[in-house]
């Protein structure tokens, strides 16, 4: 069921969510109204990104590693990226406490750069393998790594 293509769609959704956060902060920095729901939006985004990466680490990457042993070094590198993203998300949550938009924007920029590099590499290296997979359980219920939004 073209799981790799679905992965790209989730990445696009995550990029859009991060772009919306950055736009809110930019608008405030340019003299606009302080984004009232910035913290909630950030935490929702962080939760979705964490769920996506945990779903990859505990599900998709396990299946890919079993079916495509040659991808194991790539998968381990992607897992390392996930730890870096997790650290960035933790820093973002910490700076949200102070609600200093300049610092929040800086953390969002760093996170965006890290995510973009990670997503591009991941898409180049594993999308084809994911598209070749037939995992009946994934057809019946959307796996965590392919969930977008609140679900």
N, C-alpha and C positions, 0 to 999 in steps of 0.2 A: 504494500500500500504506500509506496513512495515516502517512507519515513524521513529520508534525507530532505526531500522537498518540504515536508512539514517542519523540519528543523529550521530550514531557512526562513519559513514564515514566522516561526516563534522568534527567531533572531531579529527579524524586521519589526515585530511588535515590541520587543524589548528596546530596540533602538529608538522607536517612536516615543516610548514612554520616557526614556532618558532625555530625548530632545525636548519633550514637553516640560520636564523638570527644569532643564537648563534655560528654556525660554521664560519660565516663570521667574527664575532668579534674575535673569538679564533684565526683564521688564522692571523689576523692583530696583535693581542697581541703576537703571536709567531714570529713576524718579517716580516710578509707578507705585501702586499700592502694594504693601507687603503681602505676599501670597499667604493667605490664612491657612490654607490646607497643605502647604508645602511639606511639613513634617509627615502628615498622614500619607500624602502622595509618595514621598520618598520611602517611607516604611513599606508601603504596598509594593512599590517597585522592587525594593530590596528583597522582600519576601518572595516575589515571583522569580527573580533572578536566582535566588538561593534554591528554590524548589526545582528550577530548571537544571541547575548544575548538580544538585543532589540526585536528581532523576537520571542524569547522564552517568554520574559516578557509580551509582548503585544498580543501574539497569542497563541502559544502552551500551555503556562501555564494557560491561561484563559480557553481554551477548556478542558484541563486536570482537572482543578479545578472544572469545572461544571460537568464533567462526572464521576470524581473520587474524591468526597469530602474528602475522607480519605488521599488523597495526598496533601491537602492544606498546612499542616505544612512543608512538604518536599519542596513544591514549594516556600514557603516563605523563607525557608533557602537558596534555590538556588538563589532567588532574592537578598538576602543579599550578597551571594558570588559574584553576578554580580556587586554589588556596590563596593566590594573590588577589583575586577578585573579592574573596571573602574578607581579607584584611582591609581592602579598600572600602568595602561596605561597612565594616566595623568603624573605620575612621569617619565615614560619612555620618553614621548614626551618632557618633560622639560630637561632631561639630554641629549637628542639628540641635543638640541640647542648648547651645549658645545662640543659635539662629543668627549667626553672623553671615550675611549673604555672600560676602567676598570669599570667606573661607569655604562655605558650602559650594560656591561656584567652582573654586579651585579643586575641591575634592571631586565634584561631578566631572570636571574636565579630565582629571586623571583617570577616573573610572571609565569615562567614555573612550579614552585612548586605549586603555587596557582591554576593554570589551571588544572594541573594533578589531584590534590585532588578533585577539583570541577567536572571535567569530569568523573572520576571514580565513585564518589558518584551519579552523575546525571544518568549515565548509569545503575548503579545498581538499582536505585529507580524508574526511569520513562520509560525506554526503553520498557518494556513489555506493559505498559499502552499505550504508543504511537503506538506500533505495533497493538494493538487491536482497535485503532481508525479508523473510516471511515469518512473522511472529504472531501467531493467531491471537494470543492474549492482548497484543497491542491493537488489534482490529476491534476487539470486543470492548475495550475500555482504554481511553487515551492515557498513555503512560505519562508520568510526571514530567519528563523532559520535553514533552510536546504540549504541555498545558500552558495556555496563555490566559491572561485576565485573572479573575478571582478564583477560578476553578483549579 
